[in-house]
């Protein structure tokens, strides 16, 4: 085994200056990058715009070990196209696994830019998150990950995400290139096994948009929005993950699509519209074909209530009306491209009851045990509990009432014979709205 250690704390340049002067890696050699920091990154520089700037020969492959956000392979691609193959490996010591990264530039960038590649294993809690480039006055810059919340409501989605990040960047371009990416990943127990509960077959690529502070899925045409898992044990990859130039973001990971990190929405909100709920949302990603709307009474079990297609929608803004929200509160979420097996979910929103009583009247004619109740409502089948309470706070009578009509509902309550005096009456509907009135019997 031939191992080359590059273990310095200053910028390291490995330059190749002609198309025919490639970095040739033959019969399983190792190049280990070490010591990069945000202030002093380590670079293995391929000064070669051709896709054959790194050539692997032999039957056992090659191994470039990054294992640090700032241990980069820097490929001076410029305006070239083609498939740029970086033969990453997880580590040295007998348990390593080759995880090649292939980035095919499908549309050239504008300008004399370069591509940066690095990858590193995180711990079982997916820490540390990518810290990004240095921004103004030392504040986090591009690619800084700020959360790991699942779109299904889990605050820490660590058990559904592989224990690895990839850093993919395009520097010094006026317009970044469009690319298609294959992510080789470690499918043994160290990165996909316990305590993770993910399914390897469900994995797909997600990137972090540090401008919008959102995780988003990478859309991949006919292959769904995640890419496709291919390969046998020890050689698996998520293949055909597309990214346009404007969506060429820095930090990536692989997520089980049953519990994805949230899809990209500029906003998602709901409001009462009389007795219905109007949902409105806007998306930054124009490659979604449809949004399925789902609702839930408890935020856990969801049912489909409709689908909105994105065809002929130039501004990417959408509305949907739920004519039958739940009485107390309703949870909503969106499912992007639900017709495929690679769907992605939005964050949850909740809309509280739209069934507000416009008016409630409780009264009793003089010297009568009959109590009259009039409820004006915008919805039918709302349950109301009527209670009569004496001045000591004791409930002396109660009865269930149901508003069967939209509009005015009248009830006549005949209470048991009670001592003459003042009583409190309370009406509470199933949404928790309360009306209190004093009566004299």
C-alpha positions as semicolon CSV with decimal commas, in nm:
position;residue;x (nm);y (nm);z (nm)
1;X;0,000;0,000;0,000
2;X;0,140;0,339;-0,100
3;X;0,023;0,623;0,122
4;X;0,108;0,988;0,060
5;X;0,039;1,209;0,364
6;X;-0,017;1,580;0,306
7;X;-0,030;1,706;0,661
8;X;0,049;2,078;0,668
9;X;-0,140;2,377;0,803
10;X;-0,074;2,614;0,513
11;X;-0,233;2,614;0,170
12;X;-0,098;2,320;-0,029
13;X;-0,087;2,334;-0,409
14;X;-0,056;2,023;-0,626
15;X;-0,048;2,173;-0,975
16;X;-0,104;2,005;-1,310
17;X;-0,060;2,243;-1,598
18;X;-0,136;2,061;-1,920
19;X;-0,420;1,848;-2,042
20;X;-0,186;1,552;-2,085
21;X;-0,016;1,607;-1,750
22;X;-0,285;1,453;-1,527
23;X;-0,263;1,335;-1,168
24;X;-0,240;0,958;-1,224
25;X;-0,338;0,736;-0,930
26;X;-0,260;0,369;-0,992
27;X;-0,317;0,051;-0,790
28;X;-0,484;0,189;-0,480
29;X;-0,262;0,477;-0,362
30;X;-0,367;0,711;-0,082
31;X;-0,351;1,092;-0,063
32;X;-0,444;1,212;0,285
33;X;-0,526;1,580;0,333
34;X;-0,496;1,708;0,688
35;X;-0,510;2,025;0,896
36;X;-0,739;2,257;0,703
37;X;-0,918;2,538;0,886
38;X;-1,149;2,816;0,772
39;X;-0,855;3,058;0,799
40;X;-0,595;2,828;0,638
41;X;-0,762;2,570;0,414
42;X;-0,564;2,283;0,269
43;X;-0,590;2,244;-0,108
44;X;-0,498;1,966;-0,346
45;X;-0,505;2,179;-0,661
46;X;-0,566;2,020;-0,999
47;X;-0,457;2,296;-1,238
48;X;-0,617;2,118;-1,529
49;X;-0,949;2,214;-1,688
50;X;-1,000;1,874;-1,849
51;X;-1,215;1,605;-1,687
52;X;-0,911;1,376;-1,703
53;X;-0,720;1,596;-1,462
54;X;-0,738;1,305;-1,217
55;X;-0,693;0,962;-1,372
56;X;-0,738;0,636;-1,181
57;X;-0,566;0,324;-1,318
58;X;-0,569;-0,037;-1,207
59;X;-0,848;-0,252;-1,070
60;X;-0,852;-0,141;-0,706
61;X;-0,920;0,229;-0,747
62;X;-0,763;0,525;-0,566
63;X;-0,813;0,712;-0,239
64;X;-0,819;1,083;-0,162
65;X;-0,906;1,135;0,204
66;X;-1,046;1,472;0,306
67;X;-1,243;1,411;0,631
68;X;-1,252;1,783;0,709
69;X;-1,470;2,065;0,579
70;X;-1,159;2,265;0,482
71;X;-0,945;1,989;0,328
72;X;-1,029;2,062;-0,035
73;X;-0,969;1,921;-0,378
74;X;-0,960;2,237;-0,589
75;X;-1,016;2,168;-0,958
76;X;-0,947;2,457;-1,198
77;X;-1,238;2,371;-1,427
78;X;-1,298;2,715;-1,579
79;X;-1,554;2,692;-1,859
80;X;-1,503;2,321;-1,927
81;X;-1,777;2,061;-1,922
82;X;-1,752;1,688;-1,856
83;X;-1,753;1,445;-1,562
84;X;-1,502;1,541;-1,289
85;X;-1,434;1,238;-1,071
86;X;-1,286;1,280;-0,721
87;X;-1,195;0,938;-0,572
88;X;-1,281;1,011;-0,209
89;X;-1,234;0,741;0,056
90;X;-1,361;0,749;0,414
91;X;-1,031;0,687;0,597
92;X;-0,721;0,476;0,655
93;X;-0,690;0,172;0,880
94;X;-0,863;-0,126;0,725
95;X;-1,224;-0,008;0,762
96;X;-1,220;0,254;0,490
97;X;-1,471;0,255;0,206
98;X;-1,431;0,423;-0,131
99;X;-1,699;0,690;-0,182
100;X;-1,620;0,854;-0,519
101;X;-1,782;1,187;-0,596
102;X;-1,858;1,257;-0,962
103;X;-1,969;1,604;-1,068
104;X;-2,069;1,629;-1,432
105;X;-2,074;1,988;-1,555
106;X;-2,367;1,992;-1,797
107;X;-2,368;2,368;-1,864
108;X;-2,042;2,557;-1,833
109;X;-2,003;2,838;-1,585
110;X;-1,917;3,192;-1,687
111;X;-1,569;3,306;-1,588
112;X;-1,238;3,146;-1,493
113;X;-1,373;2,968;-1,186
114;X;-1,289;2,649;-1,002
115;X;-1,474;2,371;-0,821
116;X;-1,408;2,283;-0,456
117;X;-1,476;1,937;-0,312
118;X;-1,447;1,806;0,042
119;X;-1,631;1,555;0,261
120;X;-1,621;1,448;0,623
121;X;-1,786;1,204;0,859
122;X;-1,994;1,354;1,140
123;X;-2,070;1,194;1,475
124;X;-2,394;1,011;1,558
125;X;-2,561;1,348;1,623
126;X;-2,449;1,475;1,280
127;X;-2,208;1,719;1,442
128;X;-2,024;1,930;1,356
129;X;-2,250;2,095;1,100
130;X;-2,073;2,273;0,814
131;X;-1,948;2,610;0,935
132;X;-1,923;2,774;0,594
133;X;-1,684;3,031;0,458
134;X;-1,577;3,334;0,658
135;X;-1,816;3,625;0,621
136;X;-1,784;3,990;0,713
137;X;-1,602;4,051;1,044
138;X;-1,570;3,677;1,105
139;X;-1,943;3,603;1,088
140;X;-2,047;3,280;0,914
141;X;-2,047;3,299;0,538
142;X;-2,192;3,092;0,257
143;X;-2,279;2,734;0,339
144;X;-2,327;2,782;0,714
145;X;-2,583;2,526;0,838
146;X;-2,809;2,662;1,113
147;X;-3,064;2,385;1,180
148;X;-3,141;2,017;1,130
149;X;-3,518;2,024;1,169
150;X;-3,727;1,771;0,980
151;X;-4,016;1,880;0,761
152;X;-4,230;1,625;0,949
153;X;-4,182;1,824;1,271
154;X;-3,884;1,647;1,430
155;X;-3,657;1,914;1,580
156;X;-3,341;1,706;1,531
157;X;-3,359;1,485;1,223
158;X;-3,026;1,315;1,293
159;X;-3,158;0,957;1,289
160;X;-3,285;0,996;0,931
161;X;-2,967;1,149;0,787
162;X;-2,637;0,977;0,707
163;X;-2,346;1,072;0,931
164;X;-2,159;1,260;0,659
165;X;-2,153;1,598;0,484
166;X;-2,023;1,699;0,144
167;X;-1,891;2,046;0,062
168;X;-1,934;2,135;-0,306
169;X;-1,854;2,490;-0,410
170;X;-1,803;2,690;-0,729
171;X;-1,567;2,985;-0,685
172;X;-1,492;3,293;-0,897
173;X;-1,773;3,245;-1,147
174;X;-1,994;3,522;-1,279
175;X;-2,256;3,251;-1,336
176;X;-2,203;2,913;-1,174
177;X;-2,222;2,596;-1,385
178;X;-2,516;2,358;-1,391
179;X;-2,416;2,012;-1,272
180;X;-2,528;1,653;-1,223
181;X;-2,380;1,481;-0,917
182;X;-2,324;1,121;-0,808
183;X;-2,261;1,083;-0,433
184;X;-2,074;0,769;-0,332
185;X;-2,159;0,702;0,033
186;X;-2,053;0,470;0,314
187;X;-2,330;0,214;0,357
188;X;-2,178;0,026;0,651
189;X;-2,289;0,063;1,011
190;X;-2,056;0,353;1,093
191;X;-2,250;0,609;0,887
192;X;-2,591;0,459;0,806
193;X;-2,647;0,214;1,093
194;X;-2,760;0,251;1,454
195;X;-2,857;0,482;1,611
196;X;-2,985;0,592;1,268
197;X;-3,325;0,455;1,168
198;X;-3,300;0,543;0,801
199;X;-3,354;0,314;0,503
200;X;-3,054;0,316;0,269
201;X;-3,284;0,251;-0,028
202;X;-3,470;0,577;0,049
203;X;-3,167;0,806;0,057
204;X;-3,151;1,118;-0,156
205;X;-2,949;1,438;-0,171
206;X;-3,038;1,762;0,005
207;X;-2,851;2,091;0,009
208;X;-2,864;2,382;0,253
209;X;-2,960;2,723;0,115
210;X;-2,785;2,953;0,362
211;X;-2,946;3,263;0,207
212;X;-3,302;3,142;0,275
213;X;-3,196;2,933;0,580
214;X;-3,368;2,628;0,431
215;X;-3,286;2,270;0,340
216;X;-3,400;2,192;-0,009
217;X;-3,411;1,880;-0,223
218;X;-3,220;1,865;-0,548
219;X;-3,453;1,799;-0,839
220;X;-3,344;1,532;-1,081
221;X;-3,596;1,520;-1,361
222;X;-3,742;1,177;-1,430
223;X;-3,545;1,030;-1,141
224;X;-3,746;1,224;-0,884
225;X;-3,632;1,507;-0,662
226;X;-3,360;1,322;-0,478
227;X;-3,156;1,118;-0,721
228;X;-3,157;0,739;-0,724
229;X;-2,976;0,489;-0,500
230;X;-2,774;0,244;-0,710
231;X;-2,492;-0,009;-0,663
232;X;-2,425;-0,311;-0,447
233;X;-2,305;-0,336;-0,087
234;X;-1,991;-0,133;-0,025
235;X;-2,028;0,057;-0,353
236;X;-2,357;0,242;-0,324
237;X;-2,423;0,591;-0,453
238;X;-2,703;0,842;-0,495
239;X;-2,694;0,908;-0,867
240;X;-2,818;1,179;-1,105
241;X;-2,871;1,467;-0,863
242;X;-2,918;1,785;-1,065
243;X;-2,837;2,140;-0,957
244;X;-2,872;2,454;-1,163
245;X;-2,618;2,733;-1,133
246;X;-2,834;2,958;-0,910
247;X;-2,898;2,656;-0,680
248;X;-2,532;2,554;-0,656
249;X;-2,516;2,564;-0,276
250;X;-2,221;2,456;-0,065
251;X;-2,336;2,210;0,205
252;X;-2,496;1,875;0,114
253;X;-2,603;1,556;0,291
254;X;-2,815;1,245;0,223
255;X;-3,156;1,207;0,388
256;X;-3,420;0,934;0,407
257;X;-3,706;1,083;0,205
258;X;-3,968;0,958;0,455
259;X;-3,834;1,220;0,700
260;X;-3,674;1,488;0,484
261;X;-3,532;1,817;0,591
262;X;-3,784;2,086;0,480
263;X;-3,843;2,168;0,115
264;X;-3,783;2,521;-0,001
265;X;-4,078;2,757;0,040
266;X;-4,064;3,134;0,060
267;X;-4,376;3,124;0,278
268;X;-4,659;2,888;0,372
269;X;-4,956;3,025;0,568
270;X;-5,322;2,963;0,639
271;X;-5,607;3,190;0,743
272;X;-5,976;3,158;0,816
273;X;-6,207;3,263;0,534
274;X;-6,553;3,251;0,695
275;X;-6,584;2,881;0,787
276;X;-6,312;2,766;0,546
277;X;-5,932;2,786;0,554
278;X;-5,739;2,955;0,274
279;X;-5,385;2,820;0,233
280;X;-5,127;3,028;0,047
281;X;-4,767;2,951;-0,038
282;X;-4,486;3,054;-0,267
283;X;-4,191;2,841;-0,376
284;X;-3,846;2,939;-0,497
285;X;-3,798;2,610;-0,681
286;X;-3,966;2,609;-1,022
287;X;-3,887;2,243;-1,093
288;X;-4,161;2,102;-0,866
289;X;-4,440;1,958;-1,079
290;X;-4,719;1,950;-0,818
291;X;-4,803;2,010;-0,452
292;X;-5,035;1,777;-0,263
293;X;-5,212;1,939;0,032
294;X;-5,249;1,726;0,345
295;X;-5,420;1,796;0,678
296;X;-5,423;1,640;1,022
297;X;-5,615;1,677;1,345
298;X;-5,311;1,597;1,562
299;X;-5,005;1,685;1,353
300;X;-4,906;1,319;1,315
301;X;-5,149;1,131;1,089
302;X;-5,223;1,313;0,763
303;X;-5,480;1,270;0,487
304;X;-5,475;1,408;0,132
305;X;-5,729;1,680;0,054
306;X;-5,620;1,799;-0,290
307;X;-5,341;1,862;-0,539
308;X;-5,224;2,181;-0,707
309;X;-5,016;2,151;-1,024
310;X;-4,748;2,402;-1,114
311;X;-4,812;2,400;-1,489
312;X;-4,855;2,747;-1,642
313;X;-4,788;2,915;-1,308
314;X;-4,527;3,177;-1,386
315;X;-4,495;3,336;-1,042
316;X;-4,485;3,013;-0,836
317;X;-4,756;3,137;-0,596
318;X;-5,043;2,908;-0,499
319;X;-5,370;2,895;-0,305
320;X;-5,593;2,615;-0,186
321;X;-5,926;2,626;0,002
322;X;-6,012;2,366;0,268
323;X;-6,389;2,373;0,295
324;X;-6,400;2,142;0,599
325;X;-6,130;2,225;0,854
326;X;-6,141;2,049;1,188
327;X;-6,342;2,212;1,463
328;X;-6,064;2,289;1,711
329;X;-5,746;2,322;1,503
330;X;-5,611;2,185;1,177
331;X;-5,250;2,104;1,085
332;X;-5,143;2,138;0,722
333;X;-4,838;2,042;0,518
334;X;-4,745;2,027;0,150
335;X;-4,596;1,733;-0,035
336;X;-4,384;1,820;-0,339
337;X;-4,411;1,588;-0,641
338;X;-4,629;1,342;-0,450
339;X;-4,689;1,142;-0,769
340;X;-4,333;1,008;-0,749
341;X;-4,174;0,780;-0,492
342;X;-3,941;1,063;-0,395
343;X;-4,172;1,311;-0,228
344;X;-4,061;1,594;-0,001
345;X;-4,261;1,762;0,277
346;X;-4,294;2,121;0,390
347;X;-4,293;2,245;0,747
348;X;-4,623;2,212;0,935
349;X;-4,855;2,505;0,994
350;X;-5,158;2,509;1,222
351;X;-5,482;2,704;1,183
352;X;-5,702;2,736;1,490
353;X;-6,080;2,712;1,474
354;X;-6,260;2,905;1,204
355;X;-6,593;2,815;1,367
356;X;-6,630;3,125;1,583
357;X;-6,979;3,201;1,711
358;X;-7,077;3,540;1,574
359;X;-7,324;3,580;1,858
360;X;-7,458;3,389;2,160
361;X;-7,761;3,495;2,360
362;X;-7,869;3,329;2,689
363;X;-8,177;3,452;2,877
364;X;-8,475;3,337;3,087
365;X;-8,822;3,492;3,109
366;X;-8,918;3,613;3,457
367;X;-9,041;3,341;3,698
368;X;-8,968;3,059;3,451
369;X;-8,740;2,757;3,464
370;X;-8,703;2,772;3,087
371;X;-8,371;2,907;2,952
372;X;-8,353;3,029;2,596
373;X;-8,026;3,004;2,401
374;X;-7,964;3,146;2,055
375;X;-7,638;3,066;1,874
376;X;-7,543;3,218;1,541
377;X;-7,264;3,023;1,371
378;X;-7,098;2,979;1,032
379;X;-7,077;2,600;1,061
380;X;-7,299;2,303;1,126
381;X;-7,252;2,020;1,374
382;X;-7,065;2,218;1,639
383;X;-7,100;2,066;1,986
384;X;-7,172;2,303;2,276
385;X;-7,186;2,220;2,645
386;X;-7,435;2,423;2,849
387;X;-7,385;2,443;3,227
388;X;-7,576;2,622;3,504
389;X;-7,372;2,700;3,816
390;X;-7,484;2,837;4,150
391;X;-7,296;3,119;4,325
392;X;-7,086;2,868;4,521
393;X;-6,951;2,731;4,192
394;X;-7,143;2,403;4,200
395;X;-7,272;2,274;3,868
396;X;-7,641;2,201;3,915
397;X;-7,734;2,126;3,556
398;X;-7,562;2,060;3,221
399;X;-7,663;1,952;2,873
400;X;-7,504;1,897;2,529
401;X;-7,631;2,110;2,240
402;X;-7,544;2,074;1,871
403;X;-7,583;2,350;1,614
404;X;-7,733;2,169;1,315
405;X;-7,777;2,470;1,088
406;X;-7,551;2,738;0,947
407;X;-7,692;3,064;1,077
408;X;-7,929;3,092;1,375
409;X;-7,986;2,793;1,606
410;X;-8,235;2,822;1,893
411;X;-8,261;2,598;2,199
412;X;-8,509;2,582;2,488
413;X;-8,362;2,433;2,805
414;X;-8,598;2,318;3,079
415;X;-8,393;2,304;3,396
416;X;-8,499;2,120;3,716
417;X;-8,680;2,309;3,987
418;X;-8,424;2,514;4,179
419;X;-8,438;2,776;4,450
420;X;-8,513;3,124;4,333
421;X;-8,200;3,331;4,288
422;X;-7,913;3,433;4,060
423;X;-7,723;3,171;3,861
424;X;-7,431;3,172;3,621
425;X;-7,476;3,001;3,285
426;X;-7,180;2,890;3,076
427;X;-7,174;2,778;2,714
428;X;-6,847;2,621;2,586
429;X;-6,819;2,495;2,231
430;X;-6,584;2,224;2,102
431;X;-6,329;2,490;2,005
432;X;-6,297;2,613;2,363
433;X;-6,490;2,937;2,304
434;X;-6,686;3,035;2,613
435;X;-6,990;3,254;2,676
436;X;-7,095;3,342;3,035
437;X;-7,424;3,504;3,135
438;X;-7,613;3,563;3,461
439;X;-7,980;3,471;3,483
440;X;-8,244;3,515;3,751
441;X;-8,480;3,226;3,824
